[in-house]
Amino acid sequence: MNPSLKRFSFKAMGSFCEIQIYDESRINAKKVVNKLGAEVSRLEKKYSRFRKDSFLSQINYSAGSKLGVKIDTETRSLFDHALNCFEQSNGLFDISAGVLNQIWDFKNKLVPTQSQIDEILPRVGLHKLSWKNSRLYIPQGMQIDFGGIVKEYAADSAAKLGRNLGVEHGLINLGGDFSVIGAQPDNKPWAVGITNPKQQASLMAKIDLLDGGLASSGDYERFFMHERKRYSHILNPKTGWPCSGLRAVSVAANLCTVAGSVATIAMLQEEPVAKAWLQDSALSHVFMDSKEHIFGVGLHPDN
């Protein structure tokens, strides 16, 4: 009996998620997918800033404490990745920038004053954290938010678990962030469509994935218009104001986590710098610029 494609969908991390694997038995496939879903759920519970019982909340509660907080190996690796991104982006990719959301009200479309921004900016800056062995010390008033990393990391973590459980052909999709567990049978790629921010029913590009991951970043899902000006939810941690460069970026890389970081850094940069950054990365990518033109390298743009 030949294995056939089995698909399972679920909600996690505030997103529609889907796991596809090839298996002879749907019952067996379901058991495997339940374990992969449990891994995604574990990471959501551990790193969600919306849960008071998460480890991330425990980290943030420790701000200003002289005792600090003990950090486990997994969390330390996320901090190390975030610090690497912080340095590569000259401080634009900053997991301590979440405090800016306290003054930017995207729900009620309220723009803060410059004085409100100036008051909160001193509480931003990943370089202000200090470590002593495995203990982390966060200055008073600062907060950490792994939102820009954890979904992509969860996709990679679920894919790794899938491989360990014997899955040979599978695709993890966590809200548009993808991680591959081996190509389809006969080394056939997984065809992934990237939504066009302008027209949700159409595609900006298609990409064939044999391995690695794909992640997207954009300002099209969360933004508001105020006095005919567009305000993106992607905030510049140096100025406290929304970024106004590229509209959307998708990147393919050896890991979904890497793809997501490259895409997010591109969104945070000024448009000419972002284009050069993507070019220099030598990774397959597609982006929509501020004039809503679509460009792709190594993908199949649909324009």
Backbone bond lengths (Angstrom), bond angles and torsions (degrees), N, CA, C in turn:
res aa  C-N    CA-C-N  psi(-1)  N-CA   C-N-CA  omega(-1)  CA-C   N-CA-C  phi
1 M - - - 1.467 - - 1.528 108.92 -
2 N 1.325 116.50 125.36 1.458 120.31 -178.80 1.524 110.75 -81.20
3 P 1.349 116.31 142.37 1.463 118.12 175.93 1.534 110.34 -67.08
4 S 1.314 116.22 144.19 1.463 120.59 176.61 1.526 109.11 -124.07
5 L 1.319 115.13 165.60 1.468 120.43 -175.44 1.528 110.67 -74.92
6 K 1.328 114.87 127.40 1.468 121.51 176.37 1.523 107.89 -117.20
7 R 1.348 115.97 133.33 1.471 120.42 -177.09 1.528 109.64 -120.13
8 F 1.329 115.09 137.80 1.468 120.66 179.04 1.532 108.58 -135.71
9 S 1.313 117.64 130.55 1.470 120.27 179.09 1.525 110.43 -114.44
10 F 1.323 116.39 153.41 1.465 122.61 179.74 1.520 108.41 -161.66
11 K 1.335 115.83 168.42 1.471 120.65 177.27 1.528 108.37 -104.47
12 A 1.325 116.25 135.04 1.470 121.19 174.64 1.524 108.50 -158.76
13 M 1.319 116.00 150.12 1.470 121.84 177.61 1.527 111.87 51.53
14 G 1.320 115.40 37.09 1.461 120.52 177.80 1.508 114.20 68.80
15 S 1.335 117.79 19.11 1.470 121.27 -174.12 1.527 111.80 -135.11
16 F 1.334 114.77 158.60 1.458 120.83 168.31 1.529 107.17 -75.90
17 C 1.322 116.77 130.32 1.468 121.52 -178.84 1.530 109.70 -126.08
18 E 1.319 115.10 151.80 1.459 119.98 177.97 1.528 109.60 -145.70
19 I 1.319 115.62 136.51 1.467 120.58 174.17 1.522 107.54 -120.06
20 Q 1.338 115.53 128.21 1.467 121.46 177.25 1.527 108.43 -116.36
21 I 1.315 117.12 128.60 1.466 120.08 173.80 1.528 109.80 -139.38
22 Y 1.318 114.62 154.32 1.468 120.17 174.62 1.518 108.77 -92.60
23 D 1.346 115.83 129.26 1.462 120.72 178.73 1.525 108.41 -156.92
24 E 1.324 116.09 151.45 1.469 119.97 177.07 1.530 110.75 -72.60
25 S 1.327 116.60 -31.52 1.460 121.39 -174.49 1.527 111.72 -116.92
26 R 1.328 116.99 128.15 1.467 119.93 177.14 1.530 110.56 -67.56
27 I 1.326 116.21 -33.50 1.475 120.13 179.48 1.527 109.82 -63.69
28 N 1.336 116.60 -45.44 1.464 120.85 178.62 1.532 110.72 -65.32
29 A 1.344 115.27 -42.85 1.470 120.20 179.22 1.528 110.34 -59.46
30 K 1.318 116.40 -41.57 1.463 121.96 -179.89 1.527 110.90 -62.39
31 K 1.343 116.90 -41.20 1.470 121.16 178.21 1.527 111.02 -60.53
32 V 1.346 114.66 -44.75 1.471 120.15 -179.65 1.527 110.08 -64.37
33 V 1.331 115.93 -47.46 1.470 120.15 -177.61 1.530 111.05 -63.62
34 N 1.324 117.62 -35.03 1.470 120.45 176.60 1.532 110.91 -60.51
35 K 1.335 116.09 -38.42 1.469 120.25 178.18 1.535 111.07 -68.76
36 L 1.338 116.47 -38.74 1.463 119.82 178.50 1.531 110.14 -68.24
37 G 1.334 115.94 -39.97 1.468 120.25 176.93 1.512 111.55 -63.79
38 A 1.338 116.31 -36.72 1.471 120.87 178.28 1.530 111.02 -64.61
39 E 1.338 116.46 -34.45 1.474 120.29 177.61 1.531 110.24 -66.80
40 V 1.325 116.56 -42.16 1.475 120.59 177.71 1.530 109.11 -63.07
41 S 1.330 116.19 -43.23 1.466 121.53 179.71 1.529 111.28 -63.09
42 R 1.333 116.81 -39.94 1.478 121.21 178.17 1.524 110.65 -58.43
43 L 1.332 115.92 -44.60 1.461 120.29 -177.82 1.531 111.50 -70.78
44 E 1.336 115.91 -35.21 1.472 119.28 176.69 1.528 109.94 -63.78
45 K 1.346 116.65 -44.75 1.468 120.71 -179.73 1.530 111.06 -65.15
46 K 1.314 116.15 -34.29 1.468 120.38 -176.09 1.525 112.26 -76.74
47 Y 1.350 116.57 -37.33 1.469 118.92 -169.69 1.529 115.36 -118.01
48 S 1.327 118.27 9.15 1.462 119.31 179.81 1.524 111.26 -73.97
49 R 1.324 116.77 131.58 1.473 119.14 176.76 1.529 110.57 -80.84
50 F 1.346 116.54 -8.83 1.464 120.38 -178.94 1.537 112.20 -90.38
51 R 1.337 116.97 -6.64 1.468 120.67 -179.17 1.526 109.77 -107.04
52 K 1.314 116.16 124.82 1.465 119.63 -179.54 1.521 112.21 -68.80
53 D 1.363 116.15 -22.24 1.464 119.32 -177.92 1.534 112.58 -95.20
54 S 1.328 117.72 7.42 1.474 119.67 -179.66 1.524 110.62 -76.72
55 F 1.330 115.61 158.69 1.463 120.14 177.14 1.530 109.93 -66.56
56 L 1.337 116.63 -32.87 1.473 119.85 177.68 1.533 110.05 -61.67
57 S 1.345 116.85 -41.91 1.472 119.55 178.00 1.527 110.45 -63.25
58 Q 1.329 116.37 -37.88 1.473 120.66 177.10 1.532 109.89 -61.65
59 I 1.335 116.03 -41.40 1.468 120.64 177.29 1.529 109.81 -60.34
60 N 1.349 116.15 -46.39 1.464 120.15 -177.34 1.524 112.60 -69.53
61 Y 1.355 116.94 -32.51 1.465 120.06 176.39 1.528 110.96 -64.64
62 S 1.323 116.80 -24.09 1.473 120.40 -176.90 1.537 112.60 -79.65
63 A 1.334 117.44 -4.66 1.474 120.29 -177.80 1.527 110.53 -55.90
64 G 1.318 115.56 128.09 1.461 121.13 179.65 1.518 114.14 88.56
65 S 1.343 116.40 -9.17 1.465 120.37 -178.70 1.528 110.89 -76.76
66 K 1.338 115.52 138.93 1.469 119.79 177.19 1.519 111.68 -77.03
67 L 1.348 115.81 -15.49 1.470 120.35 179.41 1.525 111.62 -83.97
68 G 1.348 116.28 -23.49 1.459 119.60 -177.03 1.520 111.26 68.52
69 V 1.323 116.65 -160.52 1.463 121.16 179.36 1.523 108.53 -143.02
70 K 1.329 116.48 139.63 1.468 120.96 -179.53 1.528 109.18 -79.03
71 I 1.319 115.87 129.00 1.467 121.91 -175.80 1.527 109.88 -108.39
72 D 1.341 116.25 129.66 1.471 120.25 179.29 1.528 110.34 -79.16
73 T 1.323 115.85 170.82 1.478 121.76 -174.23 1.524 112.33 -61.27
74 E 1.337 117.58 -42.47 1.467 120.52 -178.84 1.529 110.68 -62.31
75 T 1.327 116.14 -46.28 1.461 120.67 -178.52 1.525 110.50 -66.92
76 R 1.332 116.15 -37.12 1.474 119.63 178.74 1.533 109.79 -62.68
77 S 1.336 117.17 -37.89 1.472 119.35 179.64 1.536 110.65 -66.47
78 L 1.339 117.39 -33.28 1.468 120.15 175.80 1.529 110.68 -68.09
79 F 1.332 116.25 -41.68 1.471 120.23 176.24 1.530 110.43 -62.16
80 D 1.322 117.21 -41.63 1.473 120.84 179.87 1.529 110.41 -62.56
81 H 1.339 115.97 -42.25 1.470 120.21 177.86 1.533 110.12 -63.55
82 A 1.339 116.02 -43.97 1.472 120.53 179.93 1.522 111.30 -62.43
83 L 1.335 116.22 -39.51 1.474 120.30 179.65 1.528 110.36 -67.19
84 N 1.321 116.70 -39.01 1.465 121.33 176.83 1.536 110.30 -61.09
85 C 1.342 115.93 -43.80 1.471 120.83 178.16 1.529 110.95 -65.35
86 F 1.330 116.24 -39.18 1.469 122.42 178.41 1.535 109.94 -58.77
87 E 1.341 115.20 -45.54 1.469 120.07 -178.51 1.533 111.57 -70.88
88 Q 1.336 116.26 -42.63 1.477 120.15 -179.65 1.527 112.37 -63.63
89 S 1.331 116.11 -30.06 1.470 120.57 -176.06 1.521 112.48 -98.78
90 N 1.334 117.05 10.90 1.470 121.82 -176.43 1.528 111.97 53.99
91 G 1.335 115.39 40.92 1.464 120.39 174.21 1.513 115.89 88.08
92 L 1.340 118.00 4.32 1.470 119.73 -179.22 1.529 112.43 -80.07
93 F 1.342 116.85 -35.78 1.469 121.14 176.85 1.521 105.99 -88.65
94 D 1.322 116.58 103.29 1.464 119.83 -171.11 1.525 110.05 -137.59
95 I 1.336 116.94 111.35 1.466 121.14 -176.84 1.531 111.81 -75.12
96 S 1.344 117.32 0.08 1.465 119.50 174.66 1.529 111.36 -97.27
97 A 1.337 117.37 4.30 1.478 121.08 -175.79 1.523 112.82 -80.57
98 G 1.346 117.34 -3.53 1.461 120.56 -177.54 1.524 113.84 -59.71
99 V 1.345 117.52 -25.01 1.473 119.65 -179.42 1.528 111.25 -62.21
100 L 1.327 117.15 -22.26 1.468 120.04 178.92 1.526 111.60 -63.35
101 N 1.347 116.25 -24.99 1.468 119.42 178.86 1.533 111.81 -67.99
102 Q 1.321 117.20 -12.66 1.467 120.04 176.88 1.528 111.48 -70.46
103 I 1.329 116.29 -25.05 1.477 118.66 -178.82 1.529 112.93 -110.07
104 W 1.339 116.46 -14.90 1.475 119.29 176.05 1.525 108.52 -96.64
105 D 1.318 116.87 112.06 1.467 121.97 -177.98 1.533 108.61 -104.21
106 F 1.356 114.90 92.10 1.468 119.45 -177.73 1.526 111.86 -74.55
107 K 1.329 116.16 -24.41 1.461 119.90 -179.67 1.535 110.31 -68.69
108 N 1.329 115.53 -45.38 1.469 120.24 -177.61 1.525 113.64 -98.75
109 K 1.349 115.54 7.69 1.472 122.30 175.75 1.531 112.23 55.41
110 L 1.328 114.59 50.19 1.470 119.74 -179.97 1.530 110.46 -107.99
111 V 1.321 115.77 129.14 1.468 121.51 178.91 1.530 108.46 -97.37
112 P 1.347 118.03 124.79 1.470 119.04 179.82 1.533 111.74 -71.27
113 T 1.327 115.04 163.22 1.466 119.71 175.80 1.530 108.92 -82.46
114 Q 1.323 116.39 162.16 1.466 120.52 177.87 1.523 110.58 -61.99
115 S 1.341 116.73 -34.78 1.473 118.89 -179.58 1.530 111.13 -68.35
116 Q 1.351 117.57 -34.60 1.472 120.68 175.51 1.533 110.25 -63.92
117 I 1.327 115.35 -40.81 1.469 120.34 179.28 1.532 110.10 -66.70
118 D 1.322 116.34 -44.97 1.468 120.87 -179.56 1.530 111.52 -60.76
119 E 1.333 115.83 -31.53 1.462 120.36 -179.15 1.527 111.72 -71.42
120 I 1.338 116.82 -33.11 1.472 120.22 -174.25 1.539 113.10 -94.37
121 L 1.313 118.23 -23.19 1.484 121.15 -176.47 1.537 114.29 -56.42
122 P 1.344 119.66 -35.73 1.480 118.54 178.57 1.527 113.32 -62.18
123 R 1.348 117.32 -14.85 1.467 120.99 179.03 1.528 112.00 -90.06
124 V 1.335 116.71 6.73 1.466 122.12 179.87 1.525 109.29 -112.15
125 G 1.330 117.10 140.19 1.466 120.29 175.93 1.509 112.14 142.10
126 L 1.327 115.85 104.04 1.468 121.09 -175.60 1.529 111.72 -62.34
127 H 1.329 116.85 -27.29 1.467 120.97 -179.06 1.537 111.74 -69.10
128 K 1.330 116.84 -9.69 1.474 119.99 -179.13 1.534 112.65 -84.34
129 L 1.334 116.47 -9.46 1.470 119.86 176.74 1.523 109.61 -73.65
130 S 1.326 116.55 151.43 1.468 118.71 174.96 1.528 109.95 -132.63
131 W 1.319 114.47 148.87 1.473 121.94 -177.39 1.520 109.96 -121.33
132 K 1.325 115.10 144.97 1.465 120.60 169.32 1.515 105.39 -137.66
133 N 1.333 115.43 106.73 1.465 122.23 -171.69 1.531 108.96 55.19
134 S 1.329 118.66 -118.76 1.470 119.37 -177.58 1.534 112.08 -100.10
135 R 1.337 117.04 12.12 1.473 119.87 179.47 1.525 110.54 -101.61
136 L 1.328 114.60 137.90 1.465 121.77 -179.34 1.525 108.99 -109.20
137 Y 1.333 115.69 137.13 1.466 121.68 178.82 1.525 108.64 -120.66
138 I 1.339 115.16 119.88 1.467 121.23 -177.64 1.523 109.01 -110.09
139 P 1.337 118.04 131.88 1.468 119.67 178.28 1.537 112.09 -61.76
140 Q 1.326 115.48 153.48 1.467 121.83 178.25 1.536 110.34 -54.35
141 G 1.333 115.61 135.36 1.475 119.92 175.50 1.514 115.09 87.92
142 M 1.330 117.46 -9.65 1.464 119.58 179.50 1.521 110.99 -87.95
143 Q 1.337 115.71 155.66 1.461 121.41 177.83 1.521 109.50 -140.45
144 I 1.331 115.07 146.61 1.468 121.53 176.91 1.532 108.39 -106.21
145 D 1.319 115.60 141.33 1.472 121.19 177.74 1.529 107.77 -137.55
146 F 1.331 116.52 114.33 1.464 121.14 179.22 1.536 112.31 -87.93
147 G 1.330 117.31 12.94 1.466 121.10 -176.48 1.515 114.59 -54.52
148 G 1.333 117.40 -30.73 1.464 120.69 -178.48 1.517 114.07 -83.87
149 I 1.346 116.95 1.39 1.467 120.84 -175.67 1.529 112.39 -129.06
150 V 1.345 116.52 -37.98 1.469 119.67 -161.78 1.530 114.37 -68.38
151 K 1.348 118.84 -33.60 1.470 119.28 -179.20 1.527 109.98 -67.37
152 E 1.329 116.24 -42.06 1.459 120.63 178.27 1.532 110.83 -66.28
153 Y 1.339 115.61 -40.63 1.465 120.12 177.70 1.525 110.43 -62.98
154 A 1.332 116.90 -39.94 1.469 121.66 179.43 1.528 111.01 -63.91
155 A 1.341 116.98 -38.12 1.473 120.33 177.79 1.532 110.23 -62.90
156 D 1.333 116.49 -44.47 1.470 120.75 178.05 1.521 111.48 -65.22
157 S 1.339 116.18 -40.51 1.458 121.16 -177.84 1.534 110.75 -66.19
158 A 1.353 116.47 -40.55 1.469 120.73 177.80 1.527 110.71 -66.47
159 A 1.337 116.63 -38.97 1.475 120.69 178.54 1.529 110.68 -64.56
160 K 1.322 116.05 -41.42 1.477 120.45 178.76 1.524 110.33 -63.18
161 L 1.339 116.81 -43.15 1.460 120.98 177.77 1.531 110.50 -62.96
162 G 1.336 116.24 -40.78 1.466 120.71 178.48 1.519 111.83 -58.48
163 R 1.326 115.92 -44.15 1.476 120.30 178.26 1.531 109.80 -62.47
164 N 1.346 116.71 -41.78 1.474 120.78 179.33 1.527 112.41 -65.12
165 L 1.340 115.93 -26.04 1.467 120.68 179.70 1.532 111.96 -89.26
166 G 1.323 115.59 3.75 1.462 119.65 175.23 1.514 116.00 94.41
167 V 1.338 117.67 7.23 1.466 119.92 176.74 1.530 108.74 -71.41
168 E 1.324 116.87 128.24 1.472 121.20 -179.17 1.520 112.14 -102.25
169 H 1.343 116.82 -26.80 1.468 120.80 -176.76 1.518 108.58 -136.18
170 G 1.335 117.16 110.32 1.461 118.84 -179.27 1.519 112.71 -161.43
171 L 1.329 114.57 161.27 1.464 120.97 179.09 1.527 108.76 -139.57
172 I 1.334 115.75 124.82 1.467 122.35 176.33 1.526 107.78 -98.53
173 N 1.319 116.80 129.91 1.467 121.69 175.93 1.524 108.16 -127.36
174 L 1.332 116.17 107.52 1.466 121.20 177.17 1.523 107.94 -108.82
175 G 1.315 115.92 90.66 1.462 120.75 177.29 1.512 113.94 58.12
176 G 1.339 116.69 40.25 1.467 120.18 178.40 1.513 114.83 90.68
177 D 1.331 117.25 1.28 1.466 121.77 171.11 1.531 107.07 -104.98
178 F 1.340 116.32 123.54 1.466 121.56 -169.62 1.524 112.07 -114.81
179 S 1.330 114.95 144.93 1.461 120.97 170.86 1.525 108.07 -138.11
180 V 1.327 115.90 134.99 1.469 121.97 -173.32 1.524 111.12 -97.44
181 I 1.354 115.57 134.68 1.476 120.32 170.65 1.530 105.73 -108.65
182 G 1.292 118.36 76.40 1.463 120.48 -179.21 1.521 111.92 75.88
183 A 1.327 116.42 147.44 1.463 121.97 178.14 1.528 110.06 -64.89
184 Q 1.324 117.05 172.87 1.463 120.99 173.58 1.537 108.32 -69.44
185 P 1.341 118.15 166.05 1.473 119.76 178.87 1.537 111.56 -52.57
186 D 1.354 115.23 150.85 1.471 122.72 -176.38 1.523 112.22 62.88
187 N 1.348 115.54 27.55 1.467 122.89 177.79 1.534 112.52 57.13
188 K 1.319 115.54 32.09 1.469 121.11 178.20 1.531 108.88 -81.56
189 P 1.343 118.07 131.96 1.472 119.43 -177.91 1.531 112.35 -72.37
190 W 1.313 114.59 160.10 1.465 121.53 171.08 1.528 107.31 -85.87
191 A 1.316 117.45 124.59 1.474 121.13 178.77 1.526 108.89 -88.86
192 V 1.316 116.19 115.34 1.464 121.76 -177.72 1.523 109.26 -112.81
193 G 1.323 115.86 129.67 1.471 120.47 177.90 1.517 110.65 -97.59
194 I 1.329 116.21 139.68 1.467 122.02 178.58 1.524 107.93 -109.12
195 T 1.320 116.19 119.97 1.467 121.72 -174.32 1.523 111.81 -64.25
196 N 1.323 115.15 141.08 1.461 121.70 175.16 1.533 108.15 -80.05
197 P 1.352 117.61 119.82 1.468 119.86 -178.07 1.532 112.88 -58.94
198 K 1.324 116.35 -30.60 1.464 120.78 -177.81 1.521 112.20 -75.51
199 Q 1.334 115.35 -38.32 1.467 120.78 -177.88 1.529 107.86 -132.10
200 Q 1.331 115.35 96.66 1.465 121.07 -173.64 1.533 113.59 -57.05
201 A 1.336 115.68 -23.82 1.471 118.70 -177.92 1.530 112.06 -82.39
202 S 1.344 117.59 -10.84 1.472 119.89 -178.71 1.532 110.61 -113.96
203 L 1.333 115.63 170.68 1.460 120.68 -178.03 1.525 111.62 -104.66
204 M 1.335 115.40 142.60 1.458 121.32 174.27 1.525 109.45 -82.37
205 A 1.338 115.84 -32.70 1.463 120.55 -179.59 1.518 109.31 -165.77
206 K 1.329 114.97 165.13 1.466 121.69 171.29 1.520 107.08 -123.77
207 I 1.308 115.38 146.32 1.466 119.07 176.97 1.520 109.22 -137.17
208 D 1.322 115.41 140.85 1.465 121.85 175.82 1.530 108.14 -98.04
209 L 1.334 116.73 118.59 1.464 121.53 -178.96 1.522 110.87 -107.22
210 L 1.331 115.60 126.68 1.478 121.74 174.25 1.524 110.91 -102.73
211 D 1.329 115.80 -28.29 1.468 121.28 178.68 1.520 108.83 -160.25
212 G 1.326 116.47 -176.96 1.465 120.67 177.10 1.514 113.17 71.70
213 G 1.336 115.79 -145.23 1.458 119.97 -176.58 1.511 112.29 -150.97
214 L 1.316 114.64 169.28 1.467 122.65 179.21 1.520 107.77 -137.59
215 A 1.329 116.72 134.91 1.470 120.09 177.84 1.520 109.68 -138.89
216 S 1.309 115.17 154.09 1.466 121.50 -177.81 1.519 110.71 -128.38
217 S 1.324 114.99 151.36 1.459 121.46 174.67 1.519 107.17 -140.92
218 G 1.325 116.84 142.35 1.453 118.74 -179.23 1.511 111.81 -165.59
219 D 1.342 114.95 166.44 1.463 119.65 -179.44 1.529 111.33 -104.76
220 Y 1.338 116.22 13.57 1.468 119.95 -170.18 1.525 113.80 -87.85
221 E 1.332 117.83 -16.41 1.469 118.71 -178.30 1.519 111.98 -92.13
222 R 1.331 116.05 -34.62 1.464 118.99 -179.65 1.521 110.27 -128.90
223 F 1.313 115.18 106.66 1.467 121.54 177.34 1.527 106.77 -161.54
224 F 1.323 116.76 168.88 1.464 118.70 170.27 1.519 109.87 -146.10
225 M 1.318 115.30 158.72 1.465 121.88 177.31 1.529 107.86 -102.06
226 H 1.334 116.27 133.58 1.462 121.10 177.48 1.525 107.60 -141.31
227 E 1.327 115.25 120.27 1.474 120.70 -177.46 1.526 110.93 49.71
228 R 1.339 113.92 48.10 1.479 124.35 176.43 1.527 113.64 64.05
229 K 1.335 116.76 14.36 1.472 120.14 176.34 1.524 108.83 -111.52
230 R 1.327 115.87 141.66 1.473 121.72 -176.76 1.525 109.48 -95.10
231 Y 1.332 116.66 127.44 1.466 121.68 179.69 1.534 109.37 -115.03
232 S 1.339 115.94 115.39 1.463 122.06 179.81 1.524 110.09 -82.90
233 H 1.356 116.86 153.40 1.471 120.41 177.25 1.524 111.36 -78.20
234 I 1.350 117.35 -8.13 1.467 120.29 179.55 1.530 107.86 -85.37
235 L 1.334 115.14 107.87 1.467 120.47 -171.65 1.528 112.23 -100.31
236 N 1.325 114.72 139.75 1.463 121.19 176.78 1.533 108.18 -79.37
237 P 1.353 118.37 116.78 1.464 120.27 -175.20 1.525 113.71 -69.54
238 K 1.327 116.55 -13.06 1.471 119.37 179.69 1.528 111.54 -86.58
239 T 1.346 116.42 -37.52 1.466 120.53 -177.33 1.533 112.19 -101.80
240 G 1.353 116.43 -24.57 1.462 120.35 -175.66 1.514 113.61 82.53
241 W 1.332 117.26 -0.32 1.468 122.45 179.94 1.531 110.34 -104.29
242 P 1.352 116.96 156.03 1.467 119.57 179.13 1.523 112.61 -61.67
243 C 1.330 115.27 150.36 1.458 121.10 176.03 1.528 108.93 -76.22
244 S 1.312 116.00 153.72 1.475 119.14 -178.74 1.522 110.73 -138.82
245 G 1.338 116.35 43.40 1.459 120.88 179.44 1.515 111.24 -98.81
246 L 1.337 116.17 -117.14 1.465 121.32 179.56 1.526 110.29 -67.38
247 R 1.330 116.22 154.32 1.466 121.39 179.78 1.524 111.79 -88.44
248 A 1.335 117.00 -34.28 1.468 120.58 -177.69 1.525 109.56 -158.57
249 V 1.325 116.06 145.25 1.468 122.09 179.13 1.522 109.49 -140.82
250 S 1.331 117.16 136.36 1.467 122.32 170.50 1.521 107.85 -127.80
251 V 1.339 115.84 137.23 1.468 121.69 -175.81 1.526 109.46 -133.85
252 A 1.333 116.41 139.75 1.466 122.23 172.76 1.526 108.30 -107.45
253 A 1.341 116.87 136.83 1.469 120.79 -178.34 1.519 109.41 -150.21
254 N 1.343 115.84 -177.96 1.474 120.34 -179.24 1.525 112.15 -67.26
255 L 1.333 117.08 -24.29 1.468 122.92 176.05 1.522 108.99 -136.27
256 C 1.316 116.86 148.39 1.457 121.01 176.11 1.532 110.46 -61.93
257 T 1.346 116.63 -36.94 1.469 121.52 179.47 1.529 111.00 -59.53
258 V 1.328 116.45 -43.71 1.475 121.42 178.90 1.527 109.92 -66.34
259 A 1.333 116.51 -45.31 1.470 121.18 -179.92 1.527 110.75 -58.36
260 G 1.338 116.04 -43.92 1.462 120.45 -178.94 1.515 112.65 -64.09
261 S 1.320 116.69 -40.70 1.470 120.87 -179.24 1.520 110.84 -67.23
262 V 1.329 117.32 -42.61 1.480 121.18 178.76 1.530 109.90 -62.70
263 A 1.340 116.78 -42.73 1.468 121.32 -179.66 1.529 111.21 -65.58
264 T 1.335 116.54 -43.14 1.469 120.31 -178.60 1.520 111.30 -66.44
265 I 1.339 116.98 -42.47 1.468 120.28 178.34 1.527 109.88 -60.67
266 A 1.337 116.93 -40.34 1.473 120.39 178.17 1.531 110.62 -61.18
267 M 1.339 117.16 -39.94 1.467 120.67 179.86 1.532 111.62 -66.51
268 L 1.322 117.23 -29.94 1.467 121.77 -176.89 1.536 112.78 -80.15
269 Q 1.335 116.32 -19.39 1.460 120.20 -174.49 1.528 112.19 -87.34
270 E 1.336 115.11 161.99 1.468 120.09 170.63 1.524 107.66 -63.78
271 E 1.333 116.37 149.29 1.465 120.38 -170.72 1.539 114.86 -53.39
272 P 1.329 121.01 -49.10 1.475 119.61 -179.32 1.533 112.37 -62.97
273 V 1.346 115.84 -37.89 1.472 120.69 179.16 1.529 109.87 -67.04
274 A 1.341 115.94 -40.51 1.471 121.31 -179.73 1.528 111.02 -62.39
275 K 1.319 116.57 -42.75 1.473 120.19 -179.88 1.530 110.34 -63.35
276 A 1.336 116.07 -42.03 1.470 120.33 178.97 1.530 110.55 -67.07
277 W 1.326 116.36 -38.77 1.471 122.26 178.86 1.526 110.64 -60.49
278 L 1.322 116.77 -46.03 1.466 121.07 179.67 1.526 110.79 -65.58
279 Q 1.338 115.78 -40.56 1.474 120.44 178.77 1.531 110.30 -62.34
280 D 1.336 115.32 -45.04 1.477 121.00 -177.99 1.525 112.48 -68.24
281 S 1.326 116.99 -24.20 1.473 120.42 -178.78 1.527 110.94 -67.43
282 A 1.346 116.94 -23.03 1.476 123.28 -177.99 1.530 112.01 60.52
283 L 1.335 117.13 20.03 1.469 121.64 177.93 1.525 109.47 -99.40
284 S 1.331 116.18 152.30 1.461 119.97 173.89 1.522 108.78 -64.26
285 H 1.322 117.03 134.27 1.466 119.49 -178.51 1.527 110.92 -156.18
286 V 1.309 115.31 162.33 1.462 122.15 172.38 1.526 106.81 -141.11
287 F 1.320 117.63 143.62 1.463 119.40 177.77 1.517 110.91 -145.19
288 M 1.338 114.42 156.95 1.458 121.45 171.28 1.526 106.78 -109.90
289 D 1.328 117.01 125.72 1.463 119.20 -178.06 1.534 110.68 -84.49
290 S 1.329 116.30 -177.72 1.466 120.84 -175.27 1.528 112.30 -66.06
291 K 1.330 116.75 -20.02 1.471 120.11 177.19 1.527 111.63 -94.42
292 E 1.341 114.78 9.20 1.471 123.39 176.64 1.531 113.29 67.20
293 H 1.349 115.52 27.54 1.464 120.46 170.83 1.529 108.06 -89.59
294 I 1.326 116.06 145.51 1.468 121.12 -177.21 1.525 110.82 -107.90
295 F 1.327 116.33 130.96 1.463 122.57 178.13 1.527 108.60 -129.76
296 G 1.330 116.39 141.85 1.458 119.29 178.97 1.506 112.71 -140.17
297 V 1.335 116.01 147.96 1.465 122.66 176.05 1.527 107.59 -128.89
298 G 1.328 116.82 116.13 1.461 120.59 178.46 1.519 113.37 82.63
299 L 1.335 117.33 -2.20 1.463 121.49 176.07 1.522 108.54 -112.52
300 H 1.330 115.63 -168.08 1.470 120.11 178.20 1.516 109.07 -122.94
301 P 1.362 118.82 83.74 1.459 119.79 -179.71 1.536 110.52 -58.97
302 D 1.306 116.10 142.60 1.459 121.40 -176.61 1.524 112.77 -99.01
303 N 1.332 117.89 19.67 1.465 117.66 180.00 1.508 110.48 -97.43
